[in-house]
Amino acid sequence: MTTLSFTPMTQDDFATFWPHFQSIVVAQETYAIDPDITFEEAYTLWCKQPKASFAVTDNQGELLGTYYLKANAAGPGQHVCNCGYMVTPAARGKGVARQMCEHSQHVARQYGFEAMQFNAVVTTNQVAVALWQRLGFAIVGTIPNAYRHASLGLVDSYVMYKAL
């Protein structure tokens, strides 16, 4: 994989990524986001509410993915962060998600987070589960029938955790 650039995601970046965001959400295989979400709602969810969100580009400037970083909870739980990652179909299997996760852990430490938690990794998303495990995340819980998969019906979700 080529060297990736991580820059704060702008509204223009999000507009470029929007068709990919929509297709990922509409597929209902990995994200518990309303498939009817509007651009403005999605932009707020992904870019305005989190502490940070990044556009990930290759050395030609092609947008390959995006991620957000936010506190997982408020008050006494705000030392644990949460991230969400999306990669374009053309960039899948090329190490982009790995580099995004590694980058997000570095940024999380800079913000003072002590741990990272993924609240709902769909168990059928075996590529993501395996990657997160290779990067040191442990499955700390299983939520039965937590996700309504478009083609498989109700499937479990994992809670995954890593101390930073």
Z-matrix of the N, CA and C atoms (Angstrom, degrees):
N
C 1 1.464
C 2 1.513 1 108.71
N 3 1.285 2 115.48 1 141.29
C 4 1.452 3 120.86 2 177.92
C 5 1.522 4 109.85 3 -72.91
N 6 1.310 5 114.47 4 168.65
C 7 1.455 6 119.93 5 176.18
C 8 1.523 7 109.06 6 -66.67
N 9 1.308 8 115.45 7 133.59
C 10 1.460 9 120.61 8 179.84
C 11 1.510 10 110.15 9 -102.55
N 12 1.326 11 115.26 10 151.33
C 13 1.463 12 121.94 11 174.33
C 14 1.517 13 108.45 12 -109.29
N 15 1.316 14 115.07 13 138.31
C 16 1.464 15 122.55 14 179.21
C 17 1.519 16 107.52 15 -117.90
N 18 1.318 17 116.57 16 115.21
C 19 1.465 18 121.11 17 179.22
C 20 1.523 19 109.17 18 -129.13
N 21 1.323 20 117.03 19 150.98
C 22 1.472 21 118.41 20 176.50
C 23 1.526 22 110.03 21 -53.92
N 24 1.320 23 115.40 22 133.58
C 25 1.460 24 119.99 23 -176.08
C 26 1.520 25 110.13 24 -75.26
N 27 1.316 26 115.79 25 125.56
C 28 1.458 27 122.08 26 176.66
C 29 1.524 28 109.48 27 -93.78
N 30 1.311 29 115.53 28 170.46
C 31 1.461 30 118.82 29 176.79
C 32 1.529 31 110.40 30 -64.72
N 33 1.321 32 117.72 31 -34.92
C 34 1.468 33 120.58 32 176.54
C 35 1.524 34 110.99 33 -64.87
N 36 1.345 35 116.61 34 -42.09
C 37 1.471 36 119.81 35 176.02
C 38 1.524 37 110.04 36 -59.05
N 39 1.335 38 115.69 37 -45.13
C 40 1.462 39 119.02 38 -178.09
C 41 1.531 40 110.24 39 -64.48
N 42 1.326 41 116.51 40 -38.59
C 43 1.473 42 119.56 41 177.85
C 44 1.533 43 110.49 42 -61.54
N 45 1.324 44 117.35 43 -38.43
C 46 1.466 45 121.09 44 176.83
C 47 1.523 46 110.74 45 -65.22
N 48 1.327 47 116.06 46 -40.03
C 49 1.465 48 120.62 47 -178.35
C 50 1.527 49 112.65 48 -79.71
N 51 1.305 50 118.17 49 -18.21
C 52 1.461 51 124.19 50 -172.37
C 53 1.536 52 114.11 51 -47.77
N 54 1.332 53 120.99 52 -46.22
C 55 1.477 54 118.50 53 179.02
C 56 1.531 55 112.68 54 -58.83
N 57 1.329 56 117.11 55 -36.58
C 58 1.467 57 120.73 56 177.88
C 59 1.524 58 110.34 57 -69.84
N 60 1.319 59 116.27 58 -43.50
C 61 1.468 60 121.34 59 177.55
C 62 1.527 61 108.90 60 -55.77
N 63 1.335 62 115.90 61 -50.67
C 64 1.466 63 120.55 62 -179.49
C 65 1.523 64 111.77 63 -57.94
N 66 1.320 65 117.09 64 -46.39
C 67 1.466 66 119.03 65 -176.50
C 68 1.523 67 111.48 66 -65.70
N 69 1.323 68 117.69 67 -36.50
C 70 1.467 69 121.37 68 177.72
C 71 1.520 70 110.44 69 -65.14
N 72 1.314 71 116.59 70 -44.70
C 73 1.464 72 120.92 71 -177.86
C 74 1.531 73 111.06 72 -70.72
N 75 1.318 74 116.67 73 -42.31
C 76 1.466 75 121.03 74 -179.11
C 77 1.529 76 111.06 75 -65.58
N 78 1.320 77 117.71 76 -31.94
C 79 1.472 78 121.04 77 179.74
C 80 1.526 79 111.97 78 -62.65
N 81 1.311 80 118.02 79 -25.92
C 82 1.472 81 123.80 80 179.05
C 83 1.529 82 111.71 81 51.30
N 84 1.336 83 114.94 82 49.42
C 85 1.459 84 121.12 83 177.30
C 86 1.522 85 112.68 84 -116.75
N 87 1.352 86 117.18 85 -22.28
C 88 1.464 87 119.06 86 -172.89
C 89 1.525 88 115.12 87 -137.32
N 90 1.310 89 119.30 88 -29.48
C 91 1.464 90 121.97 89 -174.41
C 92 1.520 91 112.08 90 -115.83
N 93 1.311 92 115.70 91 132.75
C 94 1.464 93 121.79 92 176.14
C 95 1.530 94 109.02 93 -88.95
N 96 1.310 95 114.26 94 64.30
C 97 1.467 96 122.37 95 176.96
C 98 1.520 97 106.28 96 -121.62
N 99 1.324 98 116.33 97 136.53
C 100 1.460 99 121.67 98 -179.92
C 101 1.527 100 109.80 99 -54.04
N 102 1.322 101 118.61 100 122.54
C 103 1.461 102 120.33 101 -179.56
C 104 1.525 103 113.51 102 -62.89
N 105 1.325 104 117.39 103 -17.02
C 106 1.465 105 121.10 104 178.89
C 107 1.529 106 112.21 105 -93.25
N 108 1.331 107 118.06 106 13.76
C 109 1.458 108 121.25 107 -178.60
C 110 1.530 109 109.82 108 -59.65
N 111 1.322 110 115.90 109 139.98
C 112 1.466 111 120.18 110 178.43
C 113 1.528 112 109.36 111 -85.35
N 114 1.313 113 115.44 112 166.42
C 115 1.458 114 120.60 113 177.10
C 116 1.524 115 110.74 114 -56.14
N 117 1.329 116 117.10 115 -49.11
C 118 1.473 117 120.87 116 -177.76
C 119 1.529 118 111.59 117 -62.38
N 120 1.330 119 116.96 118 -42.82
C 121 1.467 120 119.89 119 177.78
C 122 1.526 121 110.85 120 -63.10
N 123 1.317 122 115.88 121 -42.14
C 124 1.465 123 120.39 122 -179.61
C 125 1.524 124 110.65 123 -66.64
N 126 1.322 125 116.85 124 -42.53
C 127 1.466 126 120.56 125 179.21
C 128 1.530 127 110.22 126 -62.10
N 129 1.309 128 117.22 127 -41.99
C 130 1.461 129 120.91 128 177.21
C 131 1.522 130 110.59 129 -63.16
N 132 1.318 131 116.76 130 -47.15
C 133 1.468 132 122.12 131 -179.46
C 134 1.524 133 111.70 132 -60.67
N 135 1.320 134 117.49 133 -44.43
C 136 1.463 135 122.13 134 -171.48
C 137 1.532 136 113.08 135 -89.22
N 138 1.340 137 116.19 136 -31.97
C 139 1.469 138 118.59 137 -170.22
C 140 1.523 139 115.52 138 -118.43
N 141 1.317 140 118.19 139 -30.68
C 142 1.468 141 119.78 140 -176.07
C 143 1.522 142 112.82 141 -92.39
N 144 1.330 143 118.01 142 -42.48
C 145 1.462 144 121.15 143 -176.42
C 146 1.524 145 113.62 144 -73.33
N 147 1.326 146 119.62 145 -38.18
C 148 1.470 147 119.90 146 -178.93
C 149 1.530 148 112.40 147 -68.00
N 150 1.305 149 114.93 148 164.54
C 151 1.463 150 121.83 149 175.36
C 152 1.526 151 110.12 150 -66.37
N 153 1.334 152 116.44 151 -35.51
C 154 1.467 153 121.58 152 178.87
C 155 1.519 154 108.87 153 -155.40
N 156 1.316 155 115.41 154 151.69
C 157 1.461 156 120.86 155 169.39
C 158 1.524 157 107.05 156 -141.98
N 159 1.324 158 114.95 157 145.25
C 160 1.454 159 120.36 158 -173.18
C 161 1.521 160 111.53 159 -126.28
N 162 1.337 161 114.57 160 143.06
C 163 1.450 162 123.02 161 167.62
C 164 1.519 163 106.13 162 -94.81
N 165 1.307 164 116.62 163 136.67
C 166 1.460 165 121.99 164 -177.17
C 167 1.525 166 107.99 165 -117.15
N 168 1.324 167 115.44 166 118.91
C 169 1.456 168 120.92 167 -176.68
C 170 1.524 169 110.93 168 -124.85
N 171 1.328 170 114.82 169 157.78
C 172 1.463 171 119.75 170 175.40
C 173 1.523 172 109.00 171 -89.49
N 174 1.345 173 116.81 172 -174.99
C 175 1.460 174 119.58 173 -175.57
C 176 1.532 175 113.24 174 -72.89
N 177 1.338 176 117.86 175 -6.77
C 178 1.465 177 121.16 176 172.39
C 179 1.532 178 111.60 177 -96.84
N 180 1.313 179 116.29 178 0.71
C 181 1.458 180 120.55 179 179.99
C 182 1.515 181 114.43 180 85.48
N 183 1.329 182 118.01 181 8.53
C 184 1.464 183 120.91 182 179.35
C 185 1.531 184 109.77 183 -75.50
N 186 1.310 185 116.28 184 129.60
C 187 1.461 186 122.22 185 178.92
C 188 1.522 187 108.89 186 -74.65
N 189 1.345 188 115.97 187 116.11
C 190 1.460 189 121.92 188 -176.28
C 191 1.517 190 113.48 189 -105.01
N 192 1.321 191 116.51 190 -21.69
C 193 1.455 192 119.36 191 -176.94
C 194 1.506 193 111.57 192 -176.19
N 195 1.316 194 113.84 193 -178.45
C 196 1.453 195 121.44 194 -179.38
C 197 1.524 196 108.83 195 -155.63
N 198 1.323 197 115.31 196 153.67
C 199 1.463 198 119.04 197 170.75
C 200 1.513 199 110.20 198 -147.98
N 201 1.334 200 114.93 199 157.55
C 202 1.459 201 120.88 200 173.72
C 203 1.518 202 108.77 201 -119.95
N 204 1.330 203 114.83 202 159.55
C 205 1.462 204 123.70 203 178.02
C 206 1.513 205 107.34 204 -135.19
N 207 1.329 206 116.70 205 128.83
C 208 1.462 207 120.88 206 179.68
C 209 1.519 208 109.35 207 -150.56
N 210 1.315 209 115.54 208 163.64
C 211 1.460 210 119.77 209 172.47
C 212 1.527 211 107.80 210 -66.81
N 213 1.313 212 116.39 211 139.62
C 214 1.455 213 120.55 212 179.93
C 215 1.524 214 111.71 213 -74.71
N 216 1.317 215 115.97 214 -29.18
C 217 1.465 216 121.63 215 -179.62
C 218 1.528 217 107.88 216 -148.92
N 219 1.295 218 116.06 217 173.90
C 220 1.461 219 121.38 218 -179.75
C 221 1.533 220 110.54 219 -100.00
N 222 1.325 221 115.02 220 173.27
C 223 1.465 222 121.61 221 173.52
C 224 1.507 223 113.12 222 53.58
N 225 1.338 224 117.26 223 -123.79
C 226 1.459 225 120.75 224 -175.80
C 227 1.522 226 114.34 225 -65.75
N 228 1.335 227 118.41 226 -9.46
C 229 1.455 228 121.59 227 178.78
C 230 1.519 229 113.63 228 -104.48
N 231 1.321 230 116.68 229 5.80
C 232 1.463 231 119.06 230 -173.12
C 233 1.532 232 114.95 231 -76.64
N 234 1.313 233 117.65 232 -1.69
C 235 1.470 234 120.43 233 177.29
C 236 1.527 235 112.54 234 -83.59
N 237 1.334 236 116.99 235 -6.10
C 238 1.464 237 122.92 236 176.87
C 239 1.527 238 107.40 237 -107.07
N 240 1.323 239 116.01 238 130.02
C 241 1.460 240 119.12 239 -179.30
C 242 1.522 241 111.19 240 -104.34
N 243 1.311 242 114.20 241 171.67
C 244 1.448 243 123.87 242 178.79
C 245 1.523 244 107.02 243 -137.36
N 246 1.304 245 117.18 244 145.98
C 247 1.463 246 122.30 245 177.04
C 248 1.514 247 109.85 246 -133.35
N 249 1.311 248 115.07 247 155.95
C 250 1.449 249 122.35 248 169.76
C 251 1.515 250 108.09 249 -130.85
N 252 1.318 251 117.17 250 139.28
C 253 1.459 252 122.55 251 -175.79
C 254 1.524 253 109.59 252 -127.41
N 255 1.327 254 116.38 253 138.78
C 256 1.461 255 121.68 254 172.87
C 257 1.522 256 108.19 255 -136.33
N 258 1.335 257 115.17 256 138.64
C 259 1.457 258 122.78 257 -179.12
C 260 1.527 259 108.14 258 -125.52
N 261 1.318 260 116.48 259 142.22
C 262 1.464 261 119.97 260 176.46
C 263 1.527 262 109.59 261 -65.57
N 264 1.317 263 117.87 262 152.71
C 265 1.469 264 120.01 263 178.72
C 266 1.538 265 112.59 264 -55.92
N 267 1.318 266 117.71 265 -39.23
C 268 1.465 267 121.03 266 -178.10
C 269 1.528 268 112.41 267 -66.64
N 270 1.321 269 118.00 268 -23.30
C 271 1.465 270 121.51 269 -176.95
C 272 1.527 271 113.14 270 -96.60
N 273 1.316 272 117.72 271 -5.87
C 274 1.469 273 120.09 272 -178.02
C 275 1.521 274 111.34 273 -65.23
N 276 1.325 275 114.80 274 143.00
C 277 1.454 276 120.78 275 178.99
C 278 1.518 277 114.19 276 78.32
N 279 1.325 278 117.64 277 11.23
C 280 1.465 279 121.54 278 -177.04
C 281 1.528 280 113.02 279 -115.66
N 282 1.322 281 117.10 280 13.50
C 283 1.455 282 120.21 281 176.51
C 284 1.515 283 115.49 282 87.89
N 285 1.315 284 118.08 283 6.02
C 286 1.462 285 120.96 284 -178.28
C 287 1.525 286 111.00 285 -66.95
N 288 1.321 287 117.40 286 -46.87
C 289 1.474 288 120.17 287 -179.53
C 290 1.529 289 110.51 288 -61.87
N 291 1.311 290 117.23 289 -40.03
C 292 1.472 291 120.88 290 177.56
C 293 1.530 292 110.31 291 -58.76
N 294 1.332 293 116.17 292 -49.15
C 295 1.461 294 119.39 293 -178.93
C 296 1.526 295 111.36 294 -65.55
N 297 1.332 296 117.53 295 -35.61
C 298 1.464 297 119.84 296 177.32
C 299 1.524 298 110.35 297 -64.48
N 300 1.328 299 116.91 298 -44.15
C 301 1.459 300 120.20 299 -179.09
C 302 1.531 301 110.58 300 -64.99
N 303 1.325 302 116.95 301 -42.85
C 304 1.464 303 119.74 302 177.84
C 305 1.528 304 111.03 303 -62.51
N 306 1.326 305 116.71 304 -43.54
C 307 1.466 306 121.27 305 178.08
C 308 1.526 307 110.49 306 -62.04
N 309 1.327 308 116.22 307 -43.47
C 310 1.471 309 119.71 308 -177.50
C 311 1.524 310 111.40 309 -63.91
N 312 1.326 311 117.46 310 -34.41
C 313 1.463 312 119.59 311 177.96
C 314 1.527 313 110.82 312 -67.04
N 315 1.313 314 116.82 313 -39.62
C 316 1.466 315 121.36 314 177.04
C 317 1.530 316 110.27 315 -62.88
N 318 1.333 317 116.17 316 -47.90
C 319 1.467 318 120.51 317 179.41
C 320 1.530 319 110.30 318 -63.05
N 321 1.316 320 116.63 319 -40.65
C 322 1.467 321 120.73 320 179.96
C 323 1.529 322 110.50 321 -59.09
N 324 1.314 323 117.06 322 -43.39
C 325 1.473 324 120.45 323 178.04
C 326 1.527 325 110.35 324 -62.77
N 327 1.334 326 116.86 325 -39.64
C 328 1.461 327 120.71 326 178.04
C 329 1.532 328 111.06 327 -60.56
N 330 1.315 329 116.82 328 -35.68
C 331 1.463 330 121.37 329 178.56
C 332 1.530 331 112.40 330 -79.86
N 333 1.311 332 117.53 331 -4.91
C 334 1.456 333 121.42 332 178.03
C 335 1.514 334 115.16 333 91.76
N 336 1.323 335 117.79 334 9.00
C 337 1.461 336 119.80 335 176.97
C 338 1.523 337 109.54 336 -70.22
N 339 1.322 338 115.55 337 145.65
C 340 1.457 339 121.75 338 -177.53
C 341 1.521 340 113.13 339 -105.43
N 342 1.321 341 116.83 340 -12.48
C 343 1.455 342 121.32 341 -179.18
C 344 1.527 343 108.69 342 -158.20
N 345 1.336 344 114.55 343 162.70
C 346 1.461 345 121.25 344 176.79
C 347 1.523 346 107.67 345 -127.52
N 348 1.315 347 115.76 346 137.28
C 349 1.457 348 121.57 347 -178.57
C 350 1.518 349 109.39 348 -133.02
N 351 1.316 350 115.60 349 132.96
C 352 1.461 351 121.58 350 171.47
C 353 1.522 352 106.43 351 -103.89
N 354 1.316 353 116.90 352 119.92
C 355 1.458 354 121.97 353 -170.77
C 356 1.519 355 114.98 354 -80.01
N 357 1.316 356 117.26 355 -26.45
C 358 1.462 357 118.56 356 -171.86
C 359 1.522 358 110.60 357 -152.64
N 360 1.319 359 116.89 358 74.72
C 361 1.461 360 121.00 359 175.54
C 362 1.527 361 106.09 360 -89.01
N 363 1.303 362 115.95 361 113.91
C 364 1.459 363 120.89 362 -177.25
C 365 1.532 364 108.41 363 -63.01
N 366 1.319 365 116.28 364 127.11
C 367 1.469 366 120.65 365 -173.36
C 368 1.529 367 113.23 366 -60.88
N 369 1.326 368 117.07 367 -27.06
C 370 1.458 369 120.14 368 179.37
C 371 1.531 370 112.26 369 -77.11
N 372 1.328 371 117.41 370 -9.69
C 373 1.467 372 122.23 371 176.63
C 374 1.528 373 107.84 372 -84.47
N 375 1.324 374 114.79 373 66.50
C 376 1.461 375 121.31 374 -170.87
C 377 1.519 376 113.43 375 -63.91
N 378 1.320 377 118.10 376 -30.52
C 379 1.463 378 120.56 377 177.79
C 380 1.525 379 109.85 378 -63.83
N 381 1.330 380 116.85 379 -46.18
C 382 1.467 381 120.31 380 179.42
C 383 1.528 382 111.23 381 -66.61
N 384 1.308 383 116.99 382 -44.80
C 385 1.473 384 120.18 383 -179.83
C 386 1.527 385 109.76 384 -57.33
N 387 1.318 386 117.18 385 -46.81
C 388 1.466 387 120.63 386 -179.15
C 389 1.526 388 111.49 387 -64.87
N 390 1.328 389 117.40 388 -40.58
C 391 1.462 390 120.35 389 178.96
C 392 1.520 391 110.98 390 -63.89
N 393 1.320 392 116.69 391 -47.59
C 394 1.477 393 119.38 392 -179.23
C 395 1.534 394 109.72 393 -60.98
N 396 1.313 395 117.29 394 -39.26
C 397 1.472 396 119.39 395 177.98
C 398 1.529 397 111.23 396 -64.95
N 399 1.327 398 117.89 397 -41.48
C 400 1.471 399 120.34 398 177.07
C 401 1.521 400 111.38 399 -61.93
N 402 1.326 401 116.72 400 -28.83
C 403 1.461 402 121.18 401 -179.94
C 404 1.533 403 112.46 402 -89.84
N 405 1.324 404 117.01 403 10.33
C 406 1.452 405 121.12 404 172.21
C 407 1.511 406 116.88 405 97.66
N 408 1.322 407 118.04 406 5.74
C 409 1.460 408 120.86 407 178.22
C 410 1.521 409 109.55 408 -82.99
N 411 1.303 410 115.70 409 139.83
C 412 1.460 411 121.75 410 178.01
C 413 1.523 412 109.45 411 -108.15
N 414 1.321 413 115.37 412 145.32
C 415 1.466 414 119.94 413 170.84
C 416 1.518 415 105.90 414 -78.32
N 417 1.326 416 116.23 415 116.10
C 418 1.465 417 120.22 416 -177.61
C 419 1.526 418 112.03 417 -107.77
N 420 1.315 419 116.14 418 -4.05
C 421 1.456 420 119.45 419 177.56
C 422 1.516 421 111.31 420 -171.33
N 423 1.303 422 114.72 421 155.53
C 424 1.458 423 122.28 422 175.87
C 425 1.515 424 107.80 423 -124.68
N 426 1.317 425 115.76 424 130.29
C 427 1.458 426 121.45 425 177.99
C 428 1.527 427 106.88 426 -105.94
N 429 1.331 428 116.65 427 109.59
C 430 1.468 429 119.60 428 -176.51
C 431 1.534 430 112.41 429 -64.60
N 432 1.328 431 115.27 430 136.83
C 433 1.471 432 122.10 431 174.05
C 434 1.527 433 113.23 432 51.12
N 435 1.329 434 116.93 433 36.47
C 436 1.460 435 121.02 434 -174.57
C 437 1.521 436 113.78 435 -83.04
N 438 1.331 437 117.06 436 -12.09
C 439 1.459 438 119.99 437 -174.78
C 440 1.519 439 109.59 438 -133.15
N 441 1.329 440 115.06 439 132.32
C 442 1.468 441 120.66 440 177.86
C 443 1.533 442 107.87 441 -95.71
N 444 1.313 443 116.20 442 93.01
C 445 1.455 444 124.23 443 -178.40
C 446 1.532 445 108.67 444 -71.68
N 447 1.313 446 116.35 445 139.39
C 448 1.466 447 120.55 446 -175.17
C 449 1.522 448 113.51 447 -58.79
N 450 1.329 449 117.98 448 -37.77
C 451 1.462 450 118.94 449 -177.24
C 452 1.523 451 113.99 450 -110.28
N 453 1.325 452 117.85 451 -20.39
C 454 1.464 453 120.83 452 -176.48
C 455 1.521 454 114.39 453 -102.59
N 456 1.317 455 116.96 454 -6.25
C 457 1.459 456 119.88 455 -176.60
C 458 1.521 457 110.79 456 76.69
N 459 1.320 458 116.25 457 -149.11
C 460 1.466 459 120.24 458 -177.08
C 461 1.526 460 111.14 459 -71.71
N 462 1.340 461 114.37 460 127.06
C 463 1.466 462 121.29 461 176.98
C 464 1.526 463 108.11 462 -132.35
N 465 1.315 464 115.65 463 162.15
C 466 1.465 465 121.41 464 -179.43
C 467 1.525 466 111.19 465 -78.68
N 468 1.317 467 114.57 466 161.76
C 469 1.463 468 122.09 467 171.75
C 470 1.515 469 108.51 468 -126.05
N 471 1.325 470 115.90 469 148.89
C 472 1.458 471 122.24 470 175.87
C 473 1.515 472 110.17 471 -101.68
N 474 1.316 473 114.93 472 147.41
C 475 1.456 474 121.97 473 163.16
C 476 1.528 475 104.21 474 -100.02
N 477 1.343 476 115.35 475 126.31
C 478 1.470 477 119.91 476 -178.16
C 479 1.528 478 108.44 477 -121.69
N 480 1.339 479 116.12 478 146.17
C 481 1.465 480 120.88 479 -170.37
C 482 1.520 481 110.54 480 -144.20
N 483 1.329 482 114.18 481 146.96
C 484 1.467 483 121.09 482 173.81
C 485 1.521 484 109.15 483 -148.18
N 486 1.316 485 116.68 484 128.53
C 487 1.463 486 121.06 485 171.62
C 488 1.523 487 107.23 486 -72.52
N 489 1.322 488 116.01 487 138.98
C 490 1.464 489 120.40 488 179.39
C 491 1.520 490 109.34 489 -99.16
